[in-house]
Amino acid sequence: MVGIYLHGSYVLGSYNEQVSDLDYIVVVIQPLSPTEKLALMTKTLTDLWPLAPAKGLEFHVLLLADCQQFS
């Protein structure tokens, strides 16, 4: 994993806990295996979801290579 980055309304300053979800991206060096995907979802649901705002969480897993030449 390279890092986890917030984006969306929270970063842009328009976050409202009553109506906004929390958006983030996870950047990885290589594609996740099925086992890693399951572990990520399990960790998200057990540890992060209980802390999430009412609308929930939204995240995407991106490859580092796809982020370096963004257009």
mmCIF file of the N, C-alpha and C atoms, coordinates in Angstrom:
data_MODEL
# 
_entry.id   MODEL 
# 
loop_
_atom_site.group_PDB 
_atom_site.id 
_atom_site.type_symbol 
_atom_site.label_atom_id 
_atom_site.label_alt_id 
_atom_site.label_comp_id 
_atom_site.label_asym_id 
_atom_site.label_entity_id 
_atom_site.label_seq_id 
_atom_site.pdbx_PDB_ins_code 
_atom_site.Cartn_x 
_atom_site.Cartn_y 
_atom_site.Cartn_z 
_atom_site.occupancy 
_atom_site.B_iso_or_equiv 
_atom_site.pdbx_formal_charge 
_atom_site.auth_seq_id 
_atom_site.auth_comp_id 
_atom_site.auth_asym_id 
_atom_site.auth_atom_id 
_atom_site.pdbx_PDB_model_num 
ATOM 1   N N  . MET A 1 1  ? 0.845   -1.173  0.000   1.00 0.00 ? 1  MET A N  1 
ATOM 2   C CA . MET A 1 1  ? 0.000   0.000   0.000   1.00 0.00 ? 1  MET A CA 1 
ATOM 3   C C  . MET A 1 1  ? 0.893   1.240   0.000   1.00 0.00 ? 1  MET A C  1 
ATOM 4   N N  . VAL A 1 2  ? 0.524   2.198   -0.838  1.00 0.00 ? 2  VAL A N  1 
ATOM 5   C CA . VAL A 1 2  ? 1.224   3.477   -0.904  1.00 0.00 ? 2  VAL A CA 1 
ATOM 6   C C  . VAL A 1 2  ? 0.635   4.436   0.121   1.00 0.00 ? 2  VAL A C  1 
ATOM 7   N N  . GLY A 1 3  ? -0.693  4.514   0.174   1.00 0.00 ? 3  GLY A N  1 
ATOM 8   C CA . GLY A 1 3  ? -1.328  5.415   1.121   1.00 0.00 ? 3  GLY A CA 1 
ATOM 9   C C  . GLY A 1 3  ? -2.831  5.433   0.991   1.00 0.00 ? 3  GLY A C  1 
ATOM 10  N N  . ILE A 1 4  ? -3.455  6.086   1.944   1.00 0.00 ? 4  ILE A N  1 
ATOM 11  C CA . ILE A 1 4  ? -4.904  6.291   1.961   1.00 0.00 ? 4  ILE A CA 1 
ATOM 12  C C  . ILE A 1 4  ? -5.117  7.796   2.007   1.00 0.00 ? 4  ILE A C  1 
ATOM 13  N N  . TYR A 1 5  ? -5.964  8.290   1.099   1.00 0.00 ? 5  TYR A N  1 
ATOM 14  C CA . TYR A 1 5  ? -6.136  9.732   0.933   1.00 0.00 ? 5  TYR A CA 1 
ATOM 15  C C  . TYR A 1 5  ? -7.612  10.109  0.957   1.00 0.00 ? 5  TYR A C  1 
ATOM 16  N N  . LEU A 1 6  ? -7.936  11.120  1.755   1.00 0.00 ? 6  LEU A N  1 
ATOM 17  C CA . LEU A 1 6  ? -9.291  11.668  1.754   1.00 0.00 ? 6  LEU A CA 1 
ATOM 18  C C  . LEU A 1 6  ? -9.497  12.491  0.497   1.00 0.00 ? 6  LEU A C  1 
ATOM 19  N N  . HIS A 1 7  ? -10.715 12.487  -0.011  1.00 0.00 ? 7  HIS A N  1 
ATOM 20  C CA . HIS A 1 7  ? -11.075 13.363  -1.116  1.00 0.00 ? 7  HIS A CA 1 
ATOM 21  C C  . HIS A 1 7  ? -12.565 13.632  -1.044  1.00 0.00 ? 7  HIS A C  1 
ATOM 22  N N  . GLY A 1 8  ? -13.085 14.397  -1.951  1.00 0.00 ? 8  GLY A N  1 
ATOM 23  C CA . GLY A 1 8  ? -14.518 14.694  -1.949  1.00 0.00 ? 8  GLY A CA 1 
ATOM 24  C C  . GLY A 1 8  ? -14.854 15.879  -1.052  1.00 0.00 ? 8  GLY A C  1 
ATOM 25  N N  . SER A 1 9  ? -16.085 15.888  -0.569  1.00 0.00 ? 9  SER A N  1 
ATOM 26  C CA . SER A 1 9  ? -16.611 17.051  0.155   1.00 0.00 ? 9  SER A CA 1 
ATOM 27  C C  . SER A 1 9  ? -15.810 17.382  1.411   1.00 0.00 ? 9  SER A C  1 
ATOM 28  N N  . TYR A 1 10 ? -15.265 16.383  2.088   1.00 0.00 ? 10 TYR A N  1 
ATOM 29  C CA . TYR A 1 10 ? -14.505 16.648  3.307   1.00 0.00 ? 10 TYR A CA 1 
ATOM 30  C C  . TYR A 1 10 ? -13.284 17.516  3.003   1.00 0.00 ? 10 TYR A C  1 
ATOM 31  N N  . VAL A 1 11 ? -12.583 17.182  1.947   1.00 0.00 ? 11 VAL A N  1 
ATOM 32  C CA . VAL A 1 11 ? -11.379 17.926  1.568   1.00 0.00 ? 11 VAL A CA 1 
ATOM 33  C C  . VAL A 1 11 ? -11.732 19.280  0.960   1.00 0.00 ? 11 VAL A C  1 
ATOM 34  N N  . LEU A 1 12 ? -12.847 19.325  0.240   1.00 0.00 ? 12 LEU A N  1 
ATOM 35  C CA . LEU A 1 12 ? -13.242 20.572  -0.425  1.00 0.00 ? 12 LEU A CA 1 
ATOM 36  C C  . LEU A 1 12 ? -13.943 21.561  0.504   1.00 0.00 ? 12 LEU A C  1 
ATOM 37  N N  . GLY A 1 13 ? -14.185 21.149  1.746   1.00 0.00 ? 13 GLY A N  1 
ATOM 38  C CA . GLY A 1 13 ? -14.777 22.055  2.719   1.00 0.00 ? 13 GLY A CA 1 
ATOM 39  C C  . GLY A 1 13 ? -16.292 22.125  2.718   1.00 0.00 ? 13 GLY A C  1 
ATOM 40  N N  . SER A 1 14 ? -16.953 21.203  2.029   1.00 0.00 ? 14 SER A N  1 
ATOM 41  C CA . SER A 1 14 ? -18.416 21.230  2.009   1.00 0.00 ? 14 SER A CA 1 
ATOM 42  C C  . SER A 1 14 ? -19.026 20.013  2.714   1.00 0.00 ? 14 SER A C  1 
ATOM 43  N N  . TYR A 1 15 ? -18.255 19.353  3.532   1.00 0.00 ? 15 TYR A N  1 
ATOM 44  C CA . TYR A 1 15 ? -18.719 18.164  4.252   1.00 0.00 ? 15 TYR A CA 1 
ATOM 45  C C  . TYR A 1 15 ? -19.793 18.538  5.261   1.00 0.00 ? 15 TYR A C  1 
ATOM 46  N N  . ASN A 1 16 ? -20.862 17.758  5.285   1.00 0.00 ? 16 ASN A N  1 
ATOM 47  C CA . ASN A 1 16 ? -21.944 17.922  6.255   1.00 0.00 ? 16 ASN A CA 1 
ATOM 48  C C  . ASN A 1 16 ? -22.253 16.537  6.802   1.00 0.00 ? 16 ASN A C  1 
ATOM 49  N N  . GLU A 1 17 ? -21.970 16.304  8.066   1.00 0.00 ? 17 GLU A N  1 
ATOM 50  C CA . GLU A 1 17 ? -22.113 14.972  8.656   1.00 0.00 ? 17 GLU A CA 1 
ATOM 51  C C  . GLU A 1 17 ? -23.518 14.395  8.486   1.00 0.00 ? 17 GLU A C  1 
ATOM 52  N N  . GLN A 1 18 ? -24.520 15.240  8.389   1.00 0.00 ? 18 GLN A N  1 
ATOM 53  C CA . GLN A 1 18 ? -25.897 14.758  8.255   1.00 0.00 ? 18 GLN A CA 1 
ATOM 54  C C  . GLN A 1 18 ? -26.212 14.216  6.861   1.00 0.00 ? 18 GLN A C  1 
ATOM 55  N N  . VAL A 1 19 ? -25.530 14.717  5.832   1.00 0.00 ? 19 VAL A N  1 
ATOM 56  C CA . VAL A 1 19 ? -25.891 14.326  4.464   1.00 0.00 ? 19 VAL A CA 1 
ATOM 57  C C  . VAL A 1 19 ? -24.718 13.831  3.616   1.00 0.00 ? 19 VAL A C  1 
ATOM 58  N N  . SER A 1 20 ? -23.505 13.962  4.117   1.00 0.00 ? 20 SER A N  1 
ATOM 59  C CA . SER A 1 20 ? -22.340 13.584  3.314   1.00 0.00 ? 20 SER A CA 1 
ATOM 60  C C  . SER A 1 20 ? -21.822 12.198  3.687   1.00 0.00 ? 20 SER A C  1 
ATOM 61  N N  . ASP A 1 21 ? -21.252 11.528  2.689   1.00 0.00 ? 21 ASP A N  1 
ATOM 62  C CA . ASP A 1 21 ? -20.482 10.334  3.002   1.00 0.00 ? 21 ASP A CA 1 
ATOM 63  C C  . ASP A 1 21 ? -19.020 10.760  3.126   1.00 0.00 ? 21 ASP A C  1 
ATOM 64  N N  . LEU A 1 22 ? -18.168 9.844   3.539   1.00 0.00 ? 22 LEU A N  1 
ATOM 65  C CA . LEU A 1 22 ? -16.748 10.130  3.639   1.00 0.00 ? 22 LEU A CA 1 
ATOM 66  C C  . LEU A 1 22 ? -16.048 9.386   2.512   1.00 0.00 ? 22 LEU A C  1 
ATOM 67  N N  . ASP A 1 23 ? -15.411 10.140  1.632   1.00 0.00 ? 23 ASP A N  1 
ATOM 68  C CA . ASP A 1 23 ? -14.764 9.580   0.449   1.00 0.00 ? 23 ASP A CA 1 
ATOM 69  C C  . ASP A 1 23 ? -13.261 9.478   0.670   1.00 0.00 ? 23 ASP A C  1 
ATOM 70  N N  . TYR A 1 24 ? -12.706 8.335   0.265   1.00 0.00 ? 24 TYR A N  1 
ATOM 71  C CA . TYR A 1 24 ? -11.256 8.179   0.321   1.00 0.00 ? 24 TYR A CA 1 
ATOM 72  C C  . TYR A 1 24 ? -10.803 7.208   -0.751  1.00 0.00 ? 24 TYR A C  1 
ATOM 73  N N  . ILE A 1 25 ? -9.533  7.299   -1.078  1.00 0.00 ? 25 ILE A N  1 
ATOM 74  C CA . ILE A 1 25 ? -8.957  6.364   -2.041  1.00 0.00 ? 25 ILE A CA 1 
ATOM 75  C C  . ILE A 1 25 ? -7.790  5.643   -1.373  1.00 0.00 ? 25 ILE A C  1 
ATOM 76  N N  . VAL A 1 26 ? -7.614  4.403   -1.763  1.00 0.00 ? 26 VAL A N  1 
ATOM 77  C CA . VAL A 1 26 ? -6.502  3.587   -1.306  1.00 0.00 ? 26 VAL A CA 1 
ATOM 78  C C  . VAL A 1 26 ? -5.619  3.358   -2.525  1.00 0.00 ? 26 VAL A C  1 
ATOM 79  N N  . VAL A 1 27 ? -4.364  3.759   -2.454  1.00 0.00 ? 27 VAL A N  1 
ATOM 80  C CA . VAL A 1 27 ? -3.445  3.599   -3.571  1.00 0.00 ? 27 VAL A CA 1 
ATOM 81  C C  . VAL A 1 27 ? -2.499  2.442   -3.252  1.00 0.00 ? 27 VAL A C  1 
ATOM 82  N N  . VAL A 1 28 ? -2.430  1.495   -4.193  1.00 0.00 ? 28 VAL A N  1 
ATOM 83  C CA . VAL A 1 28 ? -1.603  0.295   -4.013  1.00 0.00 ? 28 VAL A CA 1 
ATOM 84  C C  . VAL A 1 28 ? -0.639  0.161   -5.191  1.00 0.00 ? 28 VAL A C  1 
ATOM 85  N N  . ILE A 1 29 ? 0.420   -0.588  -4.984  1.00 0.00 ? 29 ILE A N  1 
ATOM 86  C CA . ILE A 1 29 ? 1.415   -0.785  -6.033  1.00 0.00 ? 29 ILE A CA 1 
ATOM 87  C C  . ILE A 1 29 ? 0.971   -1.833  -7.040  1.00 0.00 ? 29 ILE A C  1 
ATOM 88  N N  . GLN A 1 30 ? 0.342   -2.884  -6.562  1.00 0.00 ? 30 GLN A N  1 
ATOM 89  C CA . GLN A 1 30 ? -0.120  -3.949  -7.461  1.00 0.00 ? 30 GLN A CA 1 
ATOM 90  C C  . GLN A 1 30 ? -1.562  -4.299  -7.128  1.00 0.00 ? 30 GLN A C  1 
ATOM 91  N N  . PRO A 1 31 ? -2.281  -4.892  -8.070  1.00 0.00 ? 31 PRO A N  1 
ATOM 92  C CA . PRO A 1 31 ? -3.685  -5.242  -7.821  1.00 0.00 ? 31 PRO A CA 1 
ATOM 93  C C  . PRO A 1 31 ? -3.829  -6.135  -6.587  1.00 0.00 ? 31 PRO A C  1 
ATOM 94  N N  . LEU A 1 32 ? -4.924  -5.938  -5.880  1.00 0.00 ? 32 LEU A N  1 
ATOM 95  C CA . LEU A 1 32 ? -5.195  -6.754  -4.705  1.00 0.00 ? 32 LEU A CA 1 
ATOM 96  C C  . LEU A 1 32 ? -5.652  -8.155  -5.120  1.00 0.00 ? 32 LEU A C  1 
ATOM 97  N N  . SER A 1 33 ? -5.204  -9.128  -4.387  1.00 0.00 ? 33 SER A N  1 
ATOM 98  C CA . SER A 1 33 ? -5.669  -10.496 -4.608  1.00 0.00 ? 33 SER A CA 1 
ATOM 99  C C  . SER A 1 33 ? -7.068  -10.627 -4.014  1.00 0.00 ? 33 SER A C  1 
ATOM 100 N N  . PRO A 1 34 ? -7.802  -11.668 -4.375  1.00 0.00 ? 34 PRO A N  1 
ATOM 101 C CA . PRO A 1 34 ? -9.114  -11.877 -3.755  1.00 0.00 ? 34 PRO A CA 1 
ATOM 102 C C  . PRO A 1 34 ? -9.038  -11.937 -2.225  1.00 0.00 ? 34 PRO A C  1 
ATOM 103 N N  . THR A 1 35 ? -7.999  -12.543 -1.693  1.00 0.00 ? 35 THR A N  1 
ATOM 104 C CA . THR A 1 35 ? -7.831  -12.630 -0.235  1.00 0.00 ? 35 THR A CA 1 
ATOM 105 C C  . THR A 1 35 ? -7.618  -11.244 0.365   1.00 0.00 ? 35 THR A C  1 
ATOM 106 N N  . GLU A 1 36 ? -6.825  -10.405 -0.302  1.00 0.00 ? 36 GLU A N  1 
ATOM 107 C CA . GLU A 1 36 ? -6.583  -9.046  0.180   1.00 0.00 ? 36 GLU A CA 1 
ATOM 108 C C  . GLU A 1 36 ? -7.845  -8.197  0.084   1.00 0.00 ? 36 GLU A C  1 
ATOM 109 N N  . LYS A 1 37 ? -8.621  -8.385  -0.967  1.00 0.00 ? 37 LYS A N  1 
ATOM 110 C CA . LYS A 1 37 ? -9.883  -7.648  -1.100  1.00 0.00 ? 37 LYS A CA 1 
ATOM 111 C C  . LYS A 1 37 ? -10.836 -8.005  0.032   1.00 0.00 ? 37 LYS A C  1 
ATOM 112 N N  . LEU A 1 38 ? -10.930 -9.286  0.337   1.00 0.00 ? 38 LEU A N  1 
ATOM 113 C CA . LEU A 1 38 ? -11.798 -9.728  1.430   1.00 0.00 ? 38 LEU A CA 1 
ATOM 114 C C  . LEU A 1 38 ? -11.329 -9.151  2.763   1.00 0.00 ? 38 LEU A C  1 
ATOM 115 N N  . ALA A 1 39 ? -10.024 -9.153  2.993   1.00 0.00 ? 39 ALA A N  1 
ATOM 116 C CA . ALA A 1 39 ? -9.485  -8.595  4.233   1.00 0.00 ? 39 ALA A CA 1 
ATOM 117 C C  . ALA A 1 39 ? -9.780  -7.103  4.338   1.00 0.00 ? 39 ALA A C  1 
ATOM 118 N N  . LEU A 1 40 ? -9.643  -6.378  3.225   1.00 0.00 ? 40 LEU A N  1 
ATOM 119 C CA . LEU A 1 40 ? -9.929  -4.948  3.212   1.00 0.00 ? 40 LEU A CA 1 
ATOM 120 C C  . LEU A 1 40 ? -11.400 -4.688  3.525   1.00 0.00 ? 40 LEU A C  1 
ATOM 121 N N  . MET A 1 41 ? -12.283 -5.436  2.919   1.00 0.00 ? 41 MET A N  1 
ATOM 122 C CA . MET A 1 41 ? -13.716 -5.244  3.172   1.00 0.00 ? 41 MET A CA 1 
ATOM 123 C C  . MET A 1 41 ? -14.086 -5.631  4.606   1.00 0.00 ? 41 MET A C  1 
ATOM 124 N N  . THR A 1 42 ? -13.504 -6.697  5.107   1.00 0.00 ? 42 THR A N  1 
ATOM 125 C CA . THR A 1 42 ? -13.777 -7.117  6.486   1.00 0.00 ? 42 THR A CA 1 
ATOM 126 C C  . THR A 1 42 ? -13.323 -6.042  7.465   1.00 0.00 ? 42 THR A C  1 
ATOM 127 N N  . LYS A 1 43 ? -12.120 -5.529  7.266   1.00 0.00 ? 43 LYS A N  1 
ATOM 128 C CA . LYS A 1 43 ? -11.592 -4.466  8.132   1.00 0.00 ? 43 LYS A CA 1 
ATOM 129 C C  . LYS A 1 43 ? -12.459 -3.213  8.035   1.00 0.00 ? 43 LYS A C  1 
ATOM 130 N N  . THR A 1 44 ? -12.882 -2.869  6.829   1.00 0.00 ? 44 THR A N  1 
ATOM 131 C CA . THR A 1 44 ? -13.731 -1.696  6.630   1.00 0.00 ? 44 THR A CA 1 
ATOM 132 C C  . THR A 1 44 ? -15.049 -1.844  7.386   1.00 0.00 ? 44 THR A C  1 
ATOM 133 N N  . LEU A 1 45 ? -15.687 -2.993  7.233   1.00 0.00 ? 45 LEU A N  1 
ATOM 134 C CA . LEU A 1 45 ? -16.999 -3.194  7.860   1.00 0.00 ? 45 LEU A CA 1 
ATOM 135 C C  . LEU A 1 45 ? -16.921 -3.321  9.375   1.00 0.00 ? 45 LEU A C  1 
ATOM 136 N N  . THR A 1 46 ? -15.883 -3.968  9.883   1.00 0.00 ? 46 THR A N  1 
ATOM 137 C CA . THR A 1 46 ? -15.810 -4.181  11.330  1.00 0.00 ? 46 THR A CA 1 
ATOM 138 C C  . THR A 1 46 ? -15.226 -2.992  12.087  1.00 0.00 ? 46 THR A C  1 
ATOM 139 N N  . ASP A 1 47 ? -14.234 -2.311  11.503  1.00 0.00 ? 47 ASP A N  1 
ATOM 140 C CA . ASP A 1 47 ? -13.540 -1.253  12.243  1.00 0.00 ? 47 ASP A CA 1 
ATOM 141 C C  . ASP A 1 47 ? -13.914 0.160   11.817  1.00 0.00 ? 47 ASP A C  1 
ATOM 142 N N  . LEU A 1 48 ? -14.172 0.364   10.534  1.00 0.00 ? 48 LEU A N  1 
ATOM 143 C CA . LEU A 1 48 ? -14.432 1.720   10.053  1.00 0.00 ? 48 LEU A CA 1 
ATOM 144 C C  . LEU A 1 48 ? -15.917 2.063   9.948   1.00 0.00 ? 48 LEU A C  1 
ATOM 145 N N  . TRP A 1 49 ? -16.719 1.119   9.499   1.00 0.00 ? 49 TRP A N  1 
ATOM 146 C CA . TRP A 1 49 ? -18.145 1.417   9.284   1.00 0.00 ? 49 TRP A CA 1 
ATOM 147 C C  . TRP A 1 49 ? -18.833 1.925   10.556  1.00 0.00 ? 49 TRP A C  1 
ATOM 148 N N  . PRO A 1 50 ? -18.546 1.355   11.736  1.00 0.00 ? 50 PRO A N  1 
ATOM 149 C CA . PRO A 1 50 ? -19.195 1.876   12.947  1.00 0.00 ? 50 PRO A CA 1 
ATOM 150 C C  . PRO A 1 50 ? -18.848 3.340   13.240  1.00 0.00 ? 50 PRO A C  1 
ATOM 151 N N  . LEU A 1 51 ? -17.751 3.833   12.712  1.00 0.00 ? 51 LEU A N  1 
ATOM 152 C CA . LEU A 1 51 ? -17.329 5.217   12.938  1.00 0.00 ? 51 LEU A CA 1 
ATOM 153 C C  . LEU A 1 51 ? -17.761 6.155   11.810  1.00 0.00 ? 51 LEU A C  1 
ATOM 154 N N  . ALA A 1 52 ? -18.349 5.601   10.773  1.00 0.00 ? 52 ALA A N  1 
ATOM 155 C CA . ALA A 1 52 ? -18.692 6.355   9.564   1.00 0.00 ? 52 ALA A CA 1 
ATOM 156 C C  . ALA A 1 52 ? -19.852 7.318   9.804   1.00 0.00 ? 52 ALA A C  1 
ATOM 157 N N  . PRO A 1 53 ? -19.923 8.377   9.000   1.00 0.00 ? 53 PRO A N  1 
ATOM 158 C CA . PRO A 1 53 ? -21.082 9.268   9.071   1.00 0.00 ? 53 PRO A CA 1 
ATOM 159 C C  . PRO A 1 53 ? -22.342 8.526   8.628   1.00 0.00 ? 53 PRO A C  1 
ATOM 160 N N  . ALA A 1 54 ? -23.487 9.144   8.835   1.00 0.00 ? 54 ALA A N  1 
ATOM 161 C CA . ALA A 1 54 ? -24.772 8.493   8.557   1.00 0.00 ? 54 ALA A CA 1 
ATOM 162 C C  . ALA A 1 54 ? -24.881 7.969   7.124   1.00 0.00 ? 54 ALA A C  1 
ATOM 163 N N  . LYS A 1 55 ? -24.353 8.689   6.163   1.00 0.00 ? 55 LYS A N  1 
ATOM 164 C CA . LYS A 1 55 ? -24.447 8.266   4.764   1.00 0.00 ? 55 LYS A CA 1 
ATOM 165 C C  . LYS A 1 55 ? -23.428 7.184   4.410   1.00 0.00 ? 55 LYS A C  1 
ATOM 166 N N  . GLY A 1 56 ? -22.429 6.965   5.267   1.00 0.00 ? 56 GLY A N  1 
ATOM 167 C CA . GLY A 1 56 ? -21.493 5.876   5.045   1.00 0.00 ? 56 GLY A CA 1 
ATOM 168 C C  . GLY A 1 56 ? -20.157 6.289   4.471   1.00 0.00 ? 56 GLY A C  1 
ATOM 169 N N  . LEU A 1 57 ? -19.469 5.296   3.943   1.00 0.00 ? 57 LEU A N  1 
ATOM 170 C CA . LEU A 1 57 ? -18.142 5.460   3.374   1.00 0.00 ? 57 LEU A CA 1 
ATOM 171 C C  . LEU A 1 57 ? -18.186 5.152   1.887   1.00 0.00 ? 57 LEU A C  1 
ATOM 172 N N  . GLU A 1 58 ? -17.319 5.812   1.148   1.00 0.00 ? 58 GLU A N  1 
ATOM 173 C CA . GLU A 1 58 ? -17.143 5.479   -0.267  1.00 0.00 ? 58 GLU A CA 1 
ATOM 174 C C  . GLU A 1 58 ? -15.645 5.492   -0.533  1.00 0.00 ? 58 GLU A C  1 
ATOM 175 N N  . PHE A 1 59 ? -15.141 4.367   -1.039  1.00 0.00 ? 59 PHE A N  1 
ATOM 176 C CA . PHE A 1 59 ? -13.719 4.347   -1.345  1.00 0.00 ? 59 PHE A CA 1 
ATOM 177 C C  . PHE A 1 59 ? -13.452 3.535   -2.595  1.00 0.00 ? 59 PHE A C  1 
ATOM 178 N N  . HIS A 1 60 ? -12.301 3.820   -3.181  1.00 0.00 ? 60 HIS A N  1 
ATOM 179 C CA . HIS A 1 60 ? -11.848 3.135   -4.374  1.00 0.00 ? 60 HIS A CA 1 
ATOM 180 C C  . HIS A 1 60 ? -10.399 2.740   -4.166  1.00 0.00 ? 60 HIS A C  1 
ATOM 181 N N  . VAL A 1 61 ? -10.022 1.610   -4.732  1.00 0.00 ? 61 VAL A N  1 
ATOM 182 C CA . VAL A 1 61 ? -8.637  1.165   -4.698  1.00 0.00 ? 61 VAL A CA 1 
ATOM 183 C C  . VAL A 1 61 ? -8.046  1.444   -6.076  1.00 0.00 ? 61 VAL A C  1 
ATOM 184 N N  . LEU A 1 62 ? -6.971  2.228   -6.098  1.00 0.00 ? 62 LEU A N  1 
ATOM 185 C CA . LEU A 1 62 ? -6.331  2.620   -7.349  1.00 0.00 ? 62 LEU A CA 1 
ATOM 186 C C  . LEU A 1 62 ? -4.889  2.131   -7.376  1.00 0.00 ? 62 LEU A C  1 
ATOM 187 N N  . LEU A 1 63 ? -4.437  1.792   -8.565  1.00 0.00 ? 63 LEU A N  1 
ATOM 188 C CA . LEU A 1 63 ? -3.040  1.421   -8.738  1.00 0.00 ? 63 LEU A CA 1 
ATOM 189 C C  . LEU A 1 63 ? -2.186  2.674   -8.847  1.00 0.00 ? 63 LEU A C  1 
ATOM 190 N N  . LEU A 1 64 ? -1.017  2.659   -8.218  1.00 0.00 ? 64 LEU A N  1 
ATOM 191 C CA . LEU A 1 64 ? -0.110  3.792   -8.265  1.00 0.00 ? 64 LEU A CA 1 
ATOM 192 C C  . LEU A 1 64 ? 0.212   4.179   -9.704  1.00 0.00 ? 64 LEU A C  1 
ATOM 193 N N  . ALA A 1 65 ? 0.449   3.195   -10.547 1.00 0.00 ? 65 ALA A N  1 
ATOM 194 C CA . ALA A 1 65 ? 0.795   3.465   -11.946 1.00 0.00 ? 65 ALA A CA 1 
ATOM 195 C C  . ALA A 1 65 ? -0.303  4.267   -12.645 1.00 0.00 ? 65 ALA A C  1 
ATOM 196 N N  . ASP A 1 66 ? -1.543  4.041   -12.275 1.00 0.00 ? 66 ASP A N  1 
ATOM 197 C CA . ASP A 1 66 ? -2.660  4.763   -12.887 1.00 0.00 ? 66 ASP A CA 1 
ATOM 198 C C  . ASP A 1 66 ? -2.799  6.183   -12.337 1.00 0.00 ? 66 ASP A C  1 
ATOM 199 N N  . CYS A 1 67 ? -2.148  6.466   -11.226 1.00 0.00 ? 67 CYS A N  1 
ATOM 200 C CA . CYS A 1 67 ? -2.222  7.796   -10.626 1.00 0.00 ? 67 CYS A CA 1 
ATOM 201 C C  . CYS A 1 67 ? -1.074  8.699   -11.062 1.00 0.00 ? 67 CYS A C  1 
ATOM 202 N N  . GLN A 1 68 ? -0.024  8.134   -11.589 1.00 0.00 ? 68 GLN A N  1 
ATOM 203 C CA . GLN A 1 68 ? 1.166   8.917   -11.914 1.00 0.00 ? 68 GLN A CA 1 
ATOM 204 C C  . GLN A 1 68 ? 1.046   9.705   -13.214 1.00 0.00 ? 68 GLN A C  1 
ATOM 205 N N  . GLN A 1 69 ? 0.307   9.238   -14.166 1.00 0.00 ? 69 GLN A N  1 
ATOM 206 C CA . GLN A 1 69 ? 0.131   9.942   -15.437 1.00 0.00 ? 69 GLN A CA 1 
ATOM 207 C C  . GLN A 1 69 ? -1.323  10.329  -15.614 1.00 0.00 ? 69 GLN A C  1 
ATOM 208 N N  . PHE A 1 70 ? -1.884  10.918  -14.602 1.00 0.00 ? 70 PHE A N  1 
ATOM 209 C CA . PHE A 1 70 ? -3.298  11.287  -14.615 1.00 0.00 ? 70 PHE A CA 1 
ATOM 210 C C  . PHE A 1 70 ? -3.546  12.411  -15.623 1.00 0.00 ? 70 PHE A C  1 
ATOM 211 N N  . SER A 1 71 ? -4.627  12.268  -16.383 1.00 0.00 ? 71 SER A N  1 
ATOM 212 C CA . SER A 1 71 ? -5.000  13.343  -17.288 1.00 0.00 ? 71 SER A CA 1 
ATOM 213 C C  . SER A 1 71 ? -6.490  13.601  -17.206 1.00 0.00 ? 71 SER A C  1 
# 
